C-alpha cells in the first residue's frame, strides 16, 4: 500500500513536470512574442552572420528573447543562419518567426537614375543592398567583364539602365552587375537592334547619343526632336557641337573641379579632349552621364525633320528653339545669350 502511494506520488509529480514542460514548450512555440507596435518589422541578416548578430537585432523586437533562444537552439537555427531581409509580423510566435527568418528572404525594390559615373552609381546602390560601394565599383570596372561583354570604361555606365529593379538585399557585387547585364540584354530586343542598325549606330552609340540628348533636354516630349537634330548632323558629317560634351570635357580638368559651368564660352571650345564635339566629328568615346530611358527611346525613335540647330528658349525655360539655317540659329542664340546676361550669368 505504501509503495502504491509512492508510485502514485511519483506519477503525479511526473504529470506536473510534464505539464510544466509542455506549457513551457507551448509558450515557447505558440504564444505571441512580438514587442513592436507596427504591423511588420524587418531584420537584415548579413552574409556569414552568426546567431549573436541575429539575436542583437531580434532582442528589441521580442517580448521574451530567452524562449526564442531555446526554440532556435532546438530547431538548429542557431547553427544554420540564412542571410537576407526578413519580415516579422506583429503577433507572430517564436516558431513562426524562426520559419520566417530562415526561409523567407524577401526581395526589395531598388532604383537609380541620373548617376554621372560608375562611382556614383556604386555609392547609390550600396545604400540599398548589402554589397559595399568599393566592391560594387570593382565589379563594375572589371576589365575582363568589359572585354567579354562588349563594353569599355567609357561605355560601361550605359549598361545600367535607370529604372526600378527587384533584388535580394544580400545580392553580391557581381550578382548585381550580372543581373544588370541581363536587364540590358533584355532591353535590347531585336526590334530595337534593328532600329539602331537603321540609324547606323551600335547599342553603345545609341546610349552615348542619348546621354547627350538627355543633358540637352530633360523634356521627354522634346527629346525626339533634339535626337533628330544630332542624327541629321551625324548623317551629313557635321560636328555635333554639343555643349554638354564641352562641360564634360572641362570637368575632367583640374581647373574646373568643384565648379559649375552655367554658360559655355569660346574658351571651353578650345579644350583638347575626345569629348569636345566642336573639335571632333562624330560621337564621343562614351557617355557623359546616365540618360533616362526616355532619351534612349528618343534616339531610337527620332523626330524626322530638317533642323540642324537649336538654342535654349528664353521664354520657355527647359525647351529650345529649332532652326534649319545658321542665320536663324544665330538669331535664336543671341536672344538666349542676352537672357543669360540679363540674369547675371557670365560663366
C-alpha positions as CSV (number, residue, x, y, z in Angstrom):
1,X,0.0,0.0,0.0
2,X,2.8,2.4,0.9
3,X,4.6,1.6,-2.3
4,X,1.5,2.3,-4.3
5,X,1.2,5.7,-2.7
6,X,4.8,6.4,-3.6
7,X,4.2,5.3,-7.2
8,X,1.1,7.5,-7.4
9,X,3.0,10.4,-6.0
10,X,5.8,9.9,-8.5
11,X,3.3,9.7,-11.3
12,X,1.6,12.9,-10.2
13,X,4.9,14.7,-9.9
14,X,5.8,13.4,-13.4
15,X,2.5,14.7,-14.8
16,X,3.1,18.0,-13.2
17,X,6.6,18.2,-14.6
18,X,5.3,17.1,-18.0
19,X,2.6,19.7,-17.8
20,X,5.1,22.4,-16.9
21,X,7.4,21.3,-19.7
22,X,4.5,21.1,-22.1
23,X,3.3,24.5,-21.1
24,X,6.8,25.9,-21.5
25,X,7.2,24.3,-24.9
26,X,3.8,25.5,-26.0
27,X,4.6,29.0,-24.7
28,X,8.0,29.0,-26.5
29,X,6.5,27.8,-29.7
30,X,3.0,29.2,-30.0
31,X,2.5,32.2,-27.7
32,X,2.8,35.6,-29.5
33,X,6.2,37.0,-28.8
34,X,6.5,40.4,-30.5
35,X,7.1,43.7,-28.8
36,X,6.6,46.3,-31.5
37,X,3.5,48.3,-32.5
38,X,3.9,48.4,-36.2
39,X,2.3,45.7,-38.3
40,X,5.7,44.5,-39.6
41,X,9.3,44.8,-38.6
42,X,12.3,43.8,-40.7
43,X,15.7,42.4,-39.9
44,X,18.7,42.4,-42.2
45,X,21.0,39.4,-41.7
46,X,24.4,39.9,-43.3
47,X,26.2,37.2,-45.2
48,X,28.2,34.9,-42.8
49,X,26.4,36.3,-39.8
50,X,26.4,34.3,-36.6
51,X,23.4,33.8,-34.2
52,X,24.6,36.6,-31.8
53,X,24.3,39.1,-34.7
54,X,20.8,38.0,-35.4
55,X,19.9,37.9,-31.7
56,X,21.0,41.6,-31.3
57,X,18.5,42.7,-34.0
58,X,15.7,40.5,-32.6
59,X,16.0,41.3,-28.9
60,X,14.3,44.7,-29.0
61,X,11.5,43.3,-31.2
62,X,10.6,40.4,-28.9
63,X,8.9,40.2,-25.5
64,X,11.0,37.2,-24.4
65,X,14.3,36.6,-26.1
66,X,15.1,33.6,-23.8
67,X,12.2,31.4,-25.1
68,X,13.2,32.3,-28.6
69,X,16.8,31.3,-27.8
70,X,15.6,27.9,-26.5
71,X,13.5,27.2,-29.6
72,X,16.1,28.4,-32.0
73,X,18.6,26.0,-30.5
74,X,16.1,23.1,-30.6
75,X,15.3,23.8,-34.2
76,X,19.0,24.2,-35.0
77,X,18.6,27.7,-36.4
78,X,21.5,28.9,-34.2
79,X,23.9,26.9,-36.4
80,X,22.1,27.5,-39.7
81,X,21.8,31.2,-40.2
82,X,20.5,32.5,-43.6
83,X,21.4,35.9,-45.0
84,X,18.8,38.3,-46.3
85,X,15.9,40.6,-45.5
86,X,13.2,39.1,-43.4
87,X,9.8,40.2,-42.1
88,X,8.4,39.6,-38.6
89,X,4.6,40.3,-38.3
90,X,3.0,41.6,-35.2
91,X,1.7,38.8,-33.1
92,X,4.0,36.1,-34.5
93,X,5.1,33.3,-32.2
94,X,8.7,32.0,-31.9
95,X,8.0,29.1,-34.3
96,X,6.6,31.5,-37.0
97,X,9.5,33.9,-36.5
98,X,12.1,31.2,-36.9
99,X,10.4,29.8,-40.0
100,X,10.3,33.3,-41.5
101,X,13.9,34.2,-40.9
102,X,15.4,31.0,-42.1
103,X,13.4,30.5,-45.3
104,X,11.6,33.7,-46.4
105,X,14.2,36.0,-47.8
106,X,12.2,39.0,-49.1
107,X,13.3,40.9,-52.3
108,X,13.5,44.7,-52.3
109,X,12.9,47.3,-55.0
110,X,16.0,49.3,-55.8
111,X,16.0,52.3,-58.1
112,X,18.6,54.7,-59.6
113,X,18.8,57.4,-62.2
114,X,20.9,60.4,-63.1
115,X,24.2,59.0,-61.9
116,X,27.2,60.7,-63.5
117,X,29.6,57.9,-63.4
118,X,30.1,54.3,-62.1
119,X,31.5,55.5,-58.7
120,X,28.3,57.5,-58.1
121,X,26.2,54.5,-59.1
122,X,28.1,52.2,-56.8
123,X,27.6,54.6,-53.9
124,X,23.9,54.8,-54.7
125,X,23.4,51.0,-54.9
126,X,25.4,50.4,-51.7
127,X,22.8,52.2,-49.7
128,X,20.1,49.7,-50.9
129,X,21.8,46.3,-50.8
130,X,24.4,44.6,-48.7
131,X,27.4,45.0,-51.1
132,X,29.6,48.0,-50.3
133,X,30.4,50.7,-52.8
134,X,34.1,49.7,-53.2
135,X,33.2,46.1,-54.0
136,X,30.5,47.2,-56.4
137,X,32.8,49.6,-58.2
138,X,35.5,46.9,-58.6
139,X,32.9,44.5,-60.1
140,X,31.6,47.3,-62.4
141,X,35.1,48.2,-63.7
142,X,36.4,44.6,-64.2
143,X,38.3,44.7,-67.5
144,X,37.7,41.1,-68.2
145,X,33.9,41.7,-67.8
146,X,34.3,44.6,-70.3
147,X,36.0,42.5,-72.9
148,X,33.7,39.6,-72.6
149,X,30.5,41.7,-72.9
150,X,31.5,44.4,-75.4
151,X,32.0,47.4,-73.1
152,X,34.8,49.7,-72.2
153,X,35.5,52.1,-69.3
154,X,33.9,54.9,-71.4
155,X,30.7,52.9,-72.3
156,X,30.2,50.8,-69.2
157,X,27.8,53.2,-67.5
158,X,25.4,52.6,-70.4
159,X,24.8,49.1,-69.3
160,X,22.9,50.3,-66.2
161,X,19.5,51.5,-67.5
162,X,17.8,53.7,-65.0
163,X,14.7,52.1,-63.6
164,X,13.4,50.2,-60.6
165,X,14.5,46.5,-60.2
166,X,13.9,43.7,-57.8
167,X,16.9,42.3,-55.9
168,X,17.5,40.4,-52.7
169,X,19.1,42.6,-50.1
170,X,22.1,40.2,-49.8
171,X,22.9,40.3,-53.5
172,X,26.7,40.3,-54.1
173,X,28.5,43.0,-56.1
174,X,29.0,40.6,-59.0
175,X,25.4,39.4,-58.6
176,X,24.2,43.0,-59.0
177,X,26.4,43.6,-62.1
178,X,25.4,40.4,-63.8
179,X,21.7,40.9,-63.3
180,X,22.0,44.4,-64.7
181,X,23.7,42.9,-67.8
182,X,20.7,40.6,-68.2
183,X,18.3,43.6,-67.9
184,X,20.4,45.4,-70.5
185,X,20.3,42.5,-72.9
186,X,16.5,42.2,-72.3
187,X,16.1,45.8,-73.2
188,X,17.9,45.4,-76.5
189,X,15.2,43.4,-78.3
190,X,15.6,42.5,-82.0
191,X,13.3,45.4,-82.8
192,X,15.5,47.9,-81.0
193,X,18.6,46.5,-82.5
194,X,17.1,46.9,-86.0
195,X,16.2,50.5,-85.2
196,X,19.8,51.1,-84.1
197,X,21.2,49.5,-87.2
198,X,19.0,51.6,-89.4
199,X,20.5,54.6,-87.8
200,X,24.0,53.2,-88.4
201,X,24.6,53.1,-84.6
202,X,25.5,50.3,-82.2
203,X,23.6,50.0,-78.9
204,X,26.6,51.6,-77.1
205,X,26.4,54.5,-79.6
206,X,22.7,54.9,-79.1
207,X,23.1,55.2,-75.4
208,X,26.1,57.6,-75.8
209,X,24.0,59.9,-78.0
210,X,21.1,59.5,-75.6
211,X,23.3,60.8,-72.8
212,X,23.9,64.0,-74.8
213,X,20.2,64.3,-75.7
214,X,19.2,63.9,-72.1
215,X,21.7,66.6,-70.9
216,X,20.4,68.9,-73.6
217,X,16.8,68.4,-72.7
218,X,15.1,66.9,-69.8
219,X,11.7,67.3,-71.5
220,X,10.6,63.8,-72.8
221,X,8.3,65.4,-75.4
222,X,11.2,67.4,-76.9
223,X,13.9,64.7,-76.8
224,X,12.9,63.1,-80.1
225,X,13.3,66.4,-81.9
226,X,16.7,67.0,-80.2
227,X,17.8,63.5,-81.2
228,X,16.7,64.2,-84.8
229,X,19.0,67.3,-84.9
230,X,22.0,65.3,-83.8
231,X,21.2,62.4,-86.2
232,X,20.9,64.9,-89.0
233,X,24.4,66.3,-88.2
234,X,25.9,62.8,-88.0
235,X,24.3,61.9,-91.3
236,X,25.9,64.8,-93.2
237,X,29.3,64.7,-91.3
238,X,28.7,67.9,-89.4
239,X,30.3,68.1,-85.9
240,X,27.7,67.5,-83.1
241,X,28.8,70.8,-81.4
242,X,27.0,69.7,-78.2
243,X,27.6,72.0,-75.3
244,X,27.1,69.2,-72.7
245,X,30.1,67.4,-74.1
246,X,32.2,70.5,-73.6
247,X,31.1,70.7,-69.9
248,X,32.0,67.0,-69.5
249,X,35.5,67.6,-71.0
250,X,36.0,70.6,-68.8
251,X,35.1,68.8,-65.6
252,X,37.9,66.3,-66.3
253,X,40.4,69.1,-65.9
254,X,41.8,70.2,-62.5
255,X,40.9,73.8,-63.4
256,X,37.2,73.0,-63.4
257,X,37.0,70.6,-60.5
258,X,34.3,71.6,-58.0
259,X,32.9,74.2,-60.3
260,X,29.6,74.6,-62.1
261,X,29.7,75.8,-65.7
262,X,26.4,77.6,-66.3
263,X,27.4,79.3,-69.6
264,X,29.6,77.7,-72.3
265,X,32.2,80.1,-73.6
266,X,34.6,80.1,-76.5
267,X,37.4,79.1,-74.2
268,X,35.6,75.8,-73.5
269,X,35.6,75.1,-77.2
270,X,39.4,75.0,-77.2
271,X,39.7,72.2,-74.7
272,X,41.7,69.3,-76.1
273,X,39.6,66.2,-75.5
274,X,37.9,63.4,-77.4
275,X,34.7,64.7,-75.8
276,X,35.0,68.1,-77.4
277,X,32.4,67.7,-80.2
278,X,33.3,71.1,-81.6
279,X,36.8,69.9,-82.5
280,X,36.0,66.2,-83.2
281,X,33.4,64.9,-85.6
282,X,31.1,62.0,-84.7
283,X,30.2,60.7,-81.3
284,X,32.5,61.0,-78.3
285,X,34.0,57.7,-76.9
286,X,31.2,57.1,-74.4
287,X,28.5,58.5,-72.2
288,X,28.7,61.9,-70.5
289,X,26.1,60.9,-67.9
290,X,23.4,58.4,-67.4
291,X,20.4,59.1,-69.7
292,X,16.8,58.5,-68.8
293,X,15.1,55.7,-70.8
294,X,13.0,58.4,-72.5
295,X,16.2,59.8,-74.1
296,X,17.3,56.3,-75.2
297,X,13.9,55.7,-76.8
298,X,14.0,59.2,-78.4
299,X,17.2,58.3,-80.2
300,X,15.7,55.1,-81.4
301,X,12.5,56.9,-82.5
302,X,13.7,60.3,-83.5
303,X,11.5,63.0,-85.0
304,X,12.1,63.3,-88.7
305,X,12.8,66.9,-89.7
306,X,15.3,69.2,-91.4
307,X,16.5,71.0,-88.4
308,X,20.3,71.3,-87.9
309,X,20.4,73.7,-85.0
310,X,18.7,74.5,-81.7
311,X,19.2,77.0,-78.9
312,X,17.7,77.3,-75.5
313,X,14.4,79.2,-75.4
314,X,14.5,82.2,-73.0
315,X,10.7,82.3,-73.0
316,X,10.1,78.6,-72.3
317,X,12.9,77.6,-69.9
318,X,13.8,73.9,-70.4
319,X,12.8,73.9,-74.0
320,X,14.6,75.0,-77.2
321,X,14.1,76.9,-80.5
322,X,15.0,74.9,-83.6
323,X,16.4,76.2,-86.8
324,X,17.1,75.0,-90.3
325,X,19.6,77.7,-91.2
326,X,22.7,79.1,-89.4
327,X,21.4,82.7,-89.6
328,X,18.1,81.7,-88.0
329,X,20.0,79.8,-85.3
330,X,22.3,82.7,-84.6
331,X,19.3,85.0,-84.0
332,X,17.9,82.4,-81.5
333,X,21.3,82.0,-79.8
334,X,21.8,85.8,-79.4
335,X,18.4,86.1,-77.9
336,X,19.3,83.4,-75.3
337,X,22.7,85.0,-74.7
338,X,21.0,88.3,-73.9
339,X,18.8,86.5,-71.5
340,X,21.8,84.9,-69.7
341,X,23.5,88.3,-69.4
342,X,20.3,89.9,-68.0
343,X,20.3,87.2,-65.3
344,X,24.0,87.9,-64.5
345,X,25.1,84.5,-65.7
346,X,28.5,85.2,-67.2
347,X,30.3,81.8,-66.8
